[in-house]
Amino acid sequence: MVDSTKHSEQIMGAARQSLVVQRSGGTHRSARSIGQGSAREKMQVWKRRAKYFGGALLTIFATAWLASATLGAIGFNGVVAVAFAVMAAAWFFTRYPKVKEVKRTELKQGSPKEMVANTELWLEQQRKALPAPAVQVVDQLGTQLDALGLQLETIDAAHPAMGDVRELVGEYIPETIDNYRKIPEHLRTEQHTGKSADERLTDSLGKLSDEIDRVTRELAEGAMDDLAIKDRYLEYRYGGAEALDDTSGG
């Protein structure tokens, strides 16, 4: 009975340790998300992994319990087998299912939320091949795309800005990075007609970042005007009345 209890504690200890690894993302956790859209997509993947890992644990423990009930104590070898099964499940489900690999053709498709999430994921996939200054701009693009996506969700799909954004996000950004990646690595820092490929990439992404910011501000102008009108109305309706009362009282 003592041995059985000890074995159970060892199994549960291995399970708890594996669960800690699972929750922390393991040793191969992906890099920081550049925006909320990509973070949301990756969180969904981690939720599926946790679900599958939980199912695997139930299966392993149920099998161990059944073996123990049938054969008596499962013994040291049984405990080792269960511990290895738990660790193997933890190793597997910290890696699978994988975050989807976004194809360039998907960047212009779907709702604004899907378009933003796909673009952020695609940019994250390109990040390793980019120079450090360009990576900083890519990280900034993630925040800008989040804000732009919120604006796009409030406008009609036929709005002219929607086509402009799909062209900007689905063509100009990926084309710029694809053109850069076609250049051999050892040539990217060499000067060519006044600038290196690294510098041109960073400059181009900076211009695209400025354009995204401009479109976001343009789409927000209507809401900002409405808020200003409401503020003036409330000032006249309530602030003005208070001022009149103060004047008459004096």
C-alpha positions in Angstrom: 0.0 0.0 0.0 2.9 2.3 0.9 4.6 1.5 -2.4 1.4 2.2 -4.3 1.0 5.6 -2.7 4.6 6.4 -3.3 4.2 5.4 -7.0 1.1 7.6 -7.3 2.9 10.6 -5.8 5.7 10.1 -8.3 3.3 10.0 -11.2 1.5 13.1 -10.0 4.8 14.9 -9.5 5.8 14.1 -13.1 2.5 15.3 -14.3 2.7 18.6 -12.4 6.2 19.2 -13.7 5.0 18.6 -17.3 2.0 20.8 -16.8 4.3 23.7 -15.7 6.4 23.2 -18.9 3.2 23.1 -21.0 1.8 26.3 -19.4 5.1 28.2 -19.8 5.3 27.3 -23.5 8.2 24.9 -23.3 11.7 25.7 -24.4 10.6 26.4 -28.0 8.0 29.1 -27.3 7.7 31.4 -30.2 8.9 35.0 -30.2 6.9 37.8 -28.9 3.9 38.7 -31.0 4.0 42.1 -32.8 0.3 42.7 -32.4 -2.9 41.6 -30.8 -4.1 39.8 -34.0 -1.2 37.4 -34.2 -1.2 37.0 -30.4 -4.9 36.0 -30.5 -4.2 33.4 -33.2 -1.3 31.9 -31.3 -3.3 31.8 -28.1 -5.9 29.7 -29.8 -3.2 27.3 -30.8 -1.9 27.1 -27.2 -5.5 26.4 -26.0 -5.8 23.5 -28.4 -2.4 22.2 -27.3 -3.5 22.4 -23.6 -6.7 20.6 -24.4 -5.0 17.8 -26.2 -2.3 17.5 -23.5 -5.1 17.2 -20.9 -6.7 14.5 -22.9 -3.4 12.7 -23.1 -2.9 12.9 -19.4 -6.3 11.4 -18.7 -5.6 8.5 -21.1 -2.2 7.9 -19.5 -3.5 7.9 -15.9 -6.6 5.9 -16.8 -4.3 3.2 -18.4 -2.0 3.2 -15.4 -5.0 2.9 -13.0 -6.5 0.1 -15.0 -3.1 -1.7 -15.0 -2.7 -1.2 -11.3 -6.3 -2.5 -10.6 -5.7 -5.5 -12.8 -2.1 -6.4 -11.9 -1.8 -4.9 -8.5 1.0 -2.3 -8.0 2.5 -1.3 -11.3 6.0 -1.3 -9.8 9.0 0.9 -10.5 9.0 0.1 -14.2 5.4 1.0 -14.5 6.0 4.4 -12.8 9.0 5.1 -15.1 6.8 4.2 -18.1 4.1 6.5 -17.0 6.5 9.3 -16.3 8.1 9.0 -19.7 4.6 8.9 -21.3 3.7 12.2 -19.5 7.0 13.9 -20.6 6.6 12.6 -24.1 3.1 14.1 -24.3 4.3 17.4 -22.8 7.1 17.5 -25.4 4.8 16.8 -28.3 2.0 19.2 -27.3 4.3 22.1 -26.7 5.1 21.8 -30.4 1.9 20.6 -32.1 -0.4 21.6 -33.5 1.8 24.3 -35.0 0.9 28.0 -35.6 -0.3 28.2 -39.2 2.2 29.2 -41.8 0.5 32.2 -43.6 1.0 32.3 -47.3 1.4 35.7 -49.1 -1.8 35.1 -51.1 -3.8 35.0 -47.8 -2.9 38.5 -46.8 -5.6 40.2 -48.8 -8.3 37.8 -47.9 -10.9 37.6 -45.2 -12.4 40.1 -42.8 -10.4 43.0 -41.5 -9.6 41.1 -38.3 -8.4 38.0 -40.3 -6.4 40.2 -42.6 -4.6 42.0 -39.7 -3.9 38.7 -37.9 -2.6 37.0 -41.1 -0.4 40.0 -41.9 1.1 40.1 -38.4 1.8 36.3 -38.4 3.4 36.6 -41.9 5.6 39.5 -40.7 6.7 37.5 -37.7 7.6 34.7 -40.0 9.9 37.0 -42.0 11.5 38.7 -38.9 14.4 36.4 -38.6 15.6 37.3 -42.1 15.5 41.0 -41.6 18.2 43.4 -40.2 17.6 44.8 -36.7 16.4 48.3 -37.8 13.8 46.8 -40.1 12.7 44.4 -37.3 12.0 47.5 -35.1 9.8 48.9 -37.9 8.0 45.5 -38.2 7.3 45.5 -34.5 5.8 49.0 -34.9 3.7 47.8 -37.8 2.0 45.3 -35.6 0.7 48.0 -33.2 -0.4 50.1 -36.2 -2.2 47.2 -37.9 -4.1 46.5 -34.7 -5.4 50.1 -34.7 -6.1 50.0 -38.4 -8.0 46.8 -38.1 -10.3 48.3 -35.5 -11.0 51.2 -37.8 -11.8 48.9 -40.8 -14.3 47.0 -38.7 -16.4 50.1 -38.5 -16.6 50.9 -42.2 -18.5 49.4 -45.1 -16.7 46.7 -47.1 -17.2 48.8 -50.2 -15.5 51.8 -48.7 -12.6 53.0 -51.0 -10.2 52.8 -48.1 -10.8 49.1 -47.8 -9.3 48.5 -51.2 -6.4 50.8 -50.5 -5.6 48.9 -47.3 -5.8 45.5 -48.9 -3.4 46.8 -51.6 -1.1 48.3 -49.0 -1.1 45.2 -46.7 -1.5 42.5 -49.3 0.9 43.8 -52.0 3.3 46.6 -51.0 4.5 45.3 -47.6 5.1 41.7 -48.8 6.6 42.8 -52.1 9.1 45.0 -50.3 10.2 42.2 -48.0 10.2 39.6 -50.8 12.4 41.8 -53.0 14.9 42.2 -50.1 15.0 38.5 -49.4 15.9 37.8 -53.1 19.2 39.6 -52.5 22.1 37.3 -51.3 22.9 37.9 -47.6 26.5 38.9 -48.3 25.4 41.7 -50.6 22.7 43.2 -48.4 25.1 45.6 -46.6 26.9 46.7 -49.7 26.2 50.2 -51.1 24.3 50.3 -54.3 23.4 53.7 -55.9 23.8 55.4 -52.6 22.3 53.0 -50.1 22.6 49.4 -49.0 19.7 46.9 -49.3 19.4 46.9 -45.5 18.9 50.7 -45.5 16.5 50.6 -48.4 14.4 48.0 -46.7 14.2 49.9 -43.5 13.4 53.2 -45.3 10.7 51.5 -47.4 9.0 49.8 -44.4 9.2 53.2 -42.6 7.3 54.8 -45.5 4.7 52.0 -45.4 4.4 52.5 -41.6 3.7 56.2 -42.2 1.1 55.4 -44.8 -0.7 53.0 -42.5 -0.7 55.8 -39.8 -2.2 58.3 -42.3 -5.0 55.9 -43.4 -5.8 55.2 -39.7 -6.0 58.9 -38.9 -8.1 59.6 -42.0 -10.6 56.9 -41.0 -10.7 58.2 -37.5 -11.4 61.8 -38.5 -15.2 61.2 -38.7 -15.4 59.8 -35.2 -13.2 62.6 -33.9 -15.4 65.2 -35.5 -18.5 63.6 -34.1 -16.9 63.6 -30.6 -15.9 67.3 -30.9 -19.4 68.2 -32.0 -20.9 66.3 -29.0 -18.4 68.0 -26.7 -19.4 71.4 -27.9 -23.0 70.6 -27.5 -22.6 69.3 -24.0 -20.6 72.4 -23.1 -23.3 74.6 -24.4 -26.1 72.5 -22.9 -24.7 72.0 -19.4 -21.5 74.1 -19.1 -23.3 77.1 -20.6 -26.3 76.8 -18.4 -24.1 76.6 -15.3 -22.3 79.7 -16.4 -25.7 81.5 -16.8 -26.8 80.5 -13.3 -23.6 81.8 -11.9 -24.0 85.1 -13.7 -27.7 85.6 -12.6 -26.8 84.6 -9.0 -24.1 87.3 -8.9 
